[in-house]
Amino acid sequence: MKKIEITAYELAQRFVGQVFERAGVQDHPLIQWWLSLCGYGLDSHDEVPWCSAFCQGPTYELRLPRSKSAAARSWLTVGIPVPLDRAEVGFDVVILKRGGPGQPGPDVIAAPGHVGFFGGHEAAAGRLLVLGGNQGDAVTLGSFRTDDLLGVRRLFG
């Protein structure tokens, strides 16, 4: 029997330009479902931080390890660490600092962060491409400072 092969990144790409927070009292049902994978109720509002919840969706669907938490930095405990120069599109998540200066390093899980699927590294520009949720209130491919990188994690060995 033939297998269908798809990476978490490829599955996540399908939501770019398709999933946005809804204004007002309506909430996007897919964001609510992703939040439910973190222990929130299906009636959760989509105006909460949901980058980690977004990553739960494709990893859940593909039966990959996942953090089961809405905290972005919780992904620092999932999979195996990979140096940035060995990161691969399709197989890795990146965890970033979020907030002002003085944010703690990767040893502190209970601090602000952001997580998404690794989309590439523009070394000369000092930028990372991240396919993530809650980037401008939507699923997008965004550019982030390499200096904010806390870790790269491979979801399987």
ABEGO torsion letter per residue (X at the ends): XBBBBBBAAAAAAAABGABBBBBEABBBAAAAAAAAAAGBBAABBAABBAAAAAAAAAAAAAGBBBAGBABAAAAAABEBBBBAAABBBGABBBBBBBEBBGBBBAABABBBBBBBBBAEBBAAAGBBBBBBBGBGGBBBBBBBBAAABABBBBABX
